[in-house]
Amino acid sequence: MGEKTIDLEPETPFHTLTVDQVASHLGTSILEGLSSQEASNRLKTYGYNELEGDGGVKWYKVLLRQVLNVLVAVLTVATILAFATKDFAEGSVILFIIITNAAIGFWQEFNAEQTMEALRNMSSPTAQVIRDEVRVTIPNNQAVPGDIMIFEDGDVVGADCRLFEVFNLETDEALLTGESLPVQKNLVVIEDAEEGLGDRLNMVFASTTVVKGRAKGIVTDTGMKTQIGKIATSLMNTDGSEQTPLQKRLNKMAYFVFLAAIVLVIIVFGVHGFKYSNETAIYAISVSIAIIPEGLVAVVTLTMAFGVSRMANFKAIIRRLSSLESLGAVTNICSDKTGTLTQSKMVAVRMWLPGDGFYRITGTGFIPEGEVYRQGEMVQGHFQSSEELISAGTGSNHYLRILQAASLCNMAELRRTLHPETHGEWSAIGDPTEIALQVFAHKAGLSKPELVQSGFTLVSEFPFDSSVKRMSVLYQVPPTDSSPDVHYIFTKGATERVLGCCTAWRDGDVEHSLVDEKGGDRTRFEQMITEKMNFLAEKGLRVLTLAYRKFEVAPSVDLVHGLDRDEIESNLTFLGLIGIYDPPRAESRPAVLQCYEAGVRVHMLTGDHPSTAAAIAKEVAIIPEDAPIVNNPLIMTAAQFDAMSDEEIDKLAELPRVVARCSPNTKVKMIAALHRRNLFAVMTGDGVNDSPSLKAANVGIAMGQSGSDVAKQASDIVLTDDNFATIVKAIAEGRRMFANIQKFVQHLMSANVAEIVVLVIGLAFKDDNNSAVFPMSAVEVLFLNMITSSPPAMGLGLEPPSESNMREPPRSAKQGLFSFEVVMDTFIYGLAMGALSFASFTI
């Protein structure tokens, strides 16, 4: 503010400057960020935010893969033999085939690798930045110096940044410093320009991981100029060179073919008494070539490349090719609810306060326009009194207090853009649940910006943790003459997790204690809350509980770092319940029904209340609409499921289809239970804690929009639209591809068997000079294999799915490419074609 621009040497560390000096030097605004045009210009100036020599497709490696394989080795031996016997025409044709085949294979595989590389880049870490005053998600390699970058729990930091806003931020910098413990960050300017990396607490560095909290920072260095760039190491590893199960099977087949070719050559020479002659050598070449499916490598590469491209069109980015093959064997899908089966467009529609009764909230989406109506208590299914409109900023003290809790215990931001092109449009930043609460607070006239402007100051934050399912904040409230230094704790979270922290409940302006000798008050109170919560949950609403307490600050306590979460989240006073609705996606129900038709079971693993989860599960057909919610083995809470031993779970007739209040450990336990039943499972996830279950699943699928970078790295597939229906499309594509590969392998090999039949039987025929009769020359064999077999095989590889593709049960995961049926069909078709061809030759 008012600082003049400082001319810096490139080596001058940014940690020695104030935030204003850094922003001034980099020509940016911490509120508005860069404009899209300026970011585009800087991208041209500074280059992409990526490390040189990191990954990328190496053309020479692709070429070597085409040349160094068993099938080419057999053809090369045949070429040498042909030239050795002075059959230059034959040798030249075989050499031409080798070069042509390698060129076609190289072109297809190089394009496929480049496509895969581009897709991996799409699914690699993204960055949350502020551009044109709006928070947007960009590919991390497009971040530029001066960008305002936002970090949250689980993000991989995309560039070196000078922090200017921090809440409980801790990062794992072991990659750079070797220090195993997380580093707690702050905003204090560091005077020593030579301060070690581990002690630059006002900076975060590219490729380190946020393990706790959140922050905003100004990007200072990108690409090779980052600290990680200076030591030329990358956190991101791609396993593009790793062979897929299919490629391993085809390699085994190639060795089998090689051995068969040797055996056939020995047979040819054996029939001629092992006497060498040019004729015998040429015949041996023809037989050895006949068994080789020359076009196989090119056709497989084309089919895989086509499958990857189709999946990208379906909004599914393949990170590991093996997952594309595996999808056809999927028997069970374990899916999250919010944003995957539902729209993730949450809106607060109901509220209940003790004494006041129920409230109804109108309006949808991010636009903070709507009314709040008080309906009162419900008796025998009807509200006692007519609705009363509550004007914005008015209401009882109890009502205003719960609005403060909803507004302040909340990290979401709601803002109206000032950008000329989108002027006046409302946009939201943050978790969908918190956005819904923030929109509600705006409608009721107690938005967070207004409260902060009136004097509410955030002192400390305990972010939402999936293990405790709560979030708490400590605020200093506007001082008064009688109370100059007052602090309040506001907490929100899952009802059972917040109730356990409450020792009182508020009824209007009166607080009733829940602490008595016999526990009767707590029991009656919890029964009342359970009844109200079930009423909201059975309507498919996600129910959040809010609580608060006045916090007495001891003089010696460090309010920022010296607070214990367990102490803060204790002795709370219950305020009320808020019901949030997240409507199911229109395509979820048809997709679930298609799964059942295809023999694939769907399980919903969600953090919601059992009644809410069951209501949504019924809407999307995961469980029958008439299924009871209580004592239904298909519906369990994580506590019930986790309490069961492996033996008890294995005795269940069917694993639960809905697991509510789900924790990351529950997901891992579910995958283990599915594996013990020899089932093949897909698991979806988005958070850092989902990484173990994504790794444990046969196919891990991360969310591209809401997923953390850590989850994406642990996954095999990334959904760019976070949509359950996309998973079903991916399974259909996996089935189509595997079926097509079986078709064209069978087609190619049956033609080769037919050629062998003709050539081997032909050994018995001699002409008048007692010389061998050639039913086919080596050139004819190559013509058959390359011209009449390969193009149809390519057509088979690109065939659309059959009508019964998603009406048949999944194939066994143990079933290889060469099932008994495929092998039998190959030999029967081959023998039949060979017999008919030889009959035609004889006639």
PyMOL commands that set and color helices and strands:
alter all, ss='L'
color gray80, all
select helices_A, chain A and resi 14-16+19-25+36-46+59-67+70-84+88-123+140-142+174-177+197-199+223-225+227-230+245-271+278-290+296-313+321-329+397-408+420-422+432-443+448-453+495-499+520-537+565-568+588-597+610-619+638-643+646-651+664-676+688-696+709-714+724-762+778-797+820-842
alter helices_A, ss='H'
color red, helices_A
select strands_A, chain A and resi 126-131+134-139+148-151+160-172+183-184+203-204+209-221+316-318+332-335+347-353+357-361+372-376+378-379+382-383+388-390+413-416+426-429+457-465+470-476+487-493+502-507+510-513+541-551+572-581+601-605+635-637+658-660+681-685+699-703+717-719
alter strands_A, ss='S'
color yellow, strands_A
deselect
rebuild
show_as cartoon
